[in-house]
């Protein structure tokens, strides 16, 4: 029998080493309105909510903005110290010690970890990288395969997202009331197709939704996944869930 871990049950304990990328951006209400800060894996706000915009940490660094109307970006470390500043239309997360920058004239260049322009260096190929199953569509359902003819999981899912850290979001019709939407998932499965995390629609006595589906879930990052409570950008709330089923924000 498949083991299910419901959102309401948070009994599994996982020891997880603290790394530079186990901080996650969240919005919190302050005296100056909603601002972005960062939480850790326990859901504690460890970097004060003071930014107008905040990106994910990558390789121990994150890009934030103190003023959304400005083109100035701050690169901060896990102690909220500013490493450097730059002006740009947009900046991408660090990867292999370099970040891509889109300039004001839409030209592209790269910077190193100190903000100095550098030549692009292709990351080294990892020939030992783990192969990850990809979704495929067949007869109105989704499944996973490793290649054109190597089916890992049959096409039985209403929706199927990408695997990361050996977990993938899917939508399963557990009951006739389970109706999928775009970017909507109600479970996470492992590489064996076992349901590891499951959510369901629950309402309180006043008719308000208490728990709902996983909308637009991101990639798992050190055992934590970001998702939203709906598809509506005006009303949806950003949430984080751990791979032990605990919702930390």
N, C-alpha and C positions, 0 to 999 in steps of 0.2 A: 504493500500500500504506500502510495506516495506521501511523503511527509510535507505538510503544509505549514507555513509560518505566517500567521495573520498579522496585519498591522497592529492589531490591538494587543498582541502578545509579544513581550520584549524580554524573554527569559534567557536567550542565548548570550553568552559572554564571549567576546572575542578580544584577545590581546593584540593590539595593533601598534607597531612602532610609530612614533611621531616623526614625520618627515616634513620637509619644507612645503610639500604640496597637499598637506592635510588641513588646509584652511580653505573656507568656501565663502564666496560673497553672498550677503543677504541684505535685505532692506529692513530698516527698523525706524519707527517713528521717533523723532527727536523734537526739541523745542524749535528747530529750524525746518520742520517738516520731515518727510521721509528721506533718509540718507542710507548709503551703503557702508557696511562694515564687513567683518569676517568672523565666522564661527569655526570652532574646531570640531572634531568627530563626536564630541559629547554634546554639541549644541550650545556651547558657551561662547558668548561674544568676546573674542580675545583681541580684536582690533576694533576700536570705537567706530560707531556709525557716524562718519563725518564727510563722506565723499558723495558727490552727485552721481558718479558712475564708477563701477568697479568690475574688472575682469578677473578671470580665474588665475590662481597662482600656477606657474609653470617653471620648473627648475629653480624654485625658491624665490621667484620674482613675479610681481603682478603690476599691471598698468591700471591707474585710476585717474579720475578727473575731479578736481575740487569745484569746478564750475563747468556745467554742461554747455554754456554759451561760449566758452573759450576753447581754443584749439590746443591748449597746453595739456600735456599728459605728464603724470608723475609715475615713475617706476619705483615701487616700494619693495622692501624685503619683509620677512615674516614678523619683524619687530615694528612695522609701520614706519620705518626710517626711509626717507627719500634717497634713493641711490643716484638718480639723475632726473632731469626734466627734458622734454622736447616738445616742439610744436609740429603737429601733423594732423592730417584728416583722420587717420586711423592707424592703429598699431596692432600687430598680431602677437600672440603669446610666444615666449621663447621656446625654441626647439634646437637642440644641439648647440647651445650657447649663443644663438643669434635670433634676432627678431626682425620680421619684415615690417617696413613702414611705408604707408602711402602718403606721399607729400601733398602739398596744397594744389599742385598742378597735376595731380594723379600719377606722378612718376613714382617709381618704387625703388627703395634702397634697403640695405640691411645694416643693423647695428649690433655691436657686441654687448656684453653684460654691463659695460660702463657707459653705454650710450654713444660710443664712437662709431662712425661709419666704417663698415668693413666689407670686403668682398664676400659674395655668397660662397659658402662651402657646403657642398652636398653632404648630408649625413652619411656615415659609413653604412654599407649594407650589412644587415644582420642575417647571415645565412642560417642561423639557428633560431630565428624568430618562429614563434608558434603559429601554425596555420589556424585561421579562424573560419568557421562555417559562415556562409553568406545566405541571406534569404532568397528563396525562389518562389515563383507563383505558378500554380497549376490547378486547373479546374475550380477556380474561385477560392482557393485556399492558399495559405503560405506554409512553407517548410524551410529546411536548411540543408545545404549541400556544401561539400568541400570542393567540388569541381563539377563539370557538366554531367558526369555519370556517377558521381559518388554522393549519394543521398545519405545524410546523417540523420535527419529527422523528417518524417513524411509530411506532406502538405495537409495539415489538419487545423491550422490556426487561422482565425479571422484577420488578424494583423500580426506582423512580425518585424521587429527591429533588429539592429545589429548587436552582435555579441561584444562585450567588453568585460574584462576580468571574469570570464567564463559565465557571464549572465546575459540574458537577452530579454527585452520586453516583448510580450505577446498578448493577444486578446483571445481568450477562450470563452466559449459560450457554456458557462457552468450551469446556467438556467435560461429559460426562455426570455427572461427579463433583461438578460445581458445583451445590450445592443452596442456594437462598436461605432465609433466616430472616427473622423480623420485625426491622426496623431494621438489616438487614444488606446491605452493598454490597461489590462487588469491583472497581469501576473508577470513574474520574471521566472524564466526557466534556466536550468543548467545545461551543460553539453549533452546530458543523457535525456533531456526532455522532461526532467522532473520539475514540478512546480516548487520553487523555493520561497517565493514571496507571492502573496495573493491579496488583493483588495476587493472590496465590494461596496455597493452603495448602502450607506446607513444614514438614517435621519433621526433627529431627536424628537421629543414629544411635541415640539412646536413646529415640526415640519422642515427644520433647517438641516441641510446636508452636513453630516459630521465627517464622514470619510467618503471619498470618491475614487475615480479612476486616476491612473497615471497619464497625464497629458504631456506630450513632447518631452519624454525623459531623455536626459543627456547620457553621456558615457559614464560608466563607473570610474571613480577616481579614488584610489586607496580605500575601497570599501564603502564609498558614499556616492549616491546618485541624486542629481537634481531633477525635479519634475514640476509640473504646474497643475493647478486644480481645475482648469478648463481651457478651452481654446480662445476665450474672449480676452484680448490683451488689456481691456479696461477693468475687468473684474477679477481676473485670475490671480492666484497667489502662488508665489514660488515656494516650494517645499524641498526638503532633503530627507532621504531615507537611507539607513545603513543596511548592509547586507545581512544583518541579523534581524531585520524587520522593524527596528526602532526608528520612528520619525523624529529627527533631531531638530527640525525647525518648521 
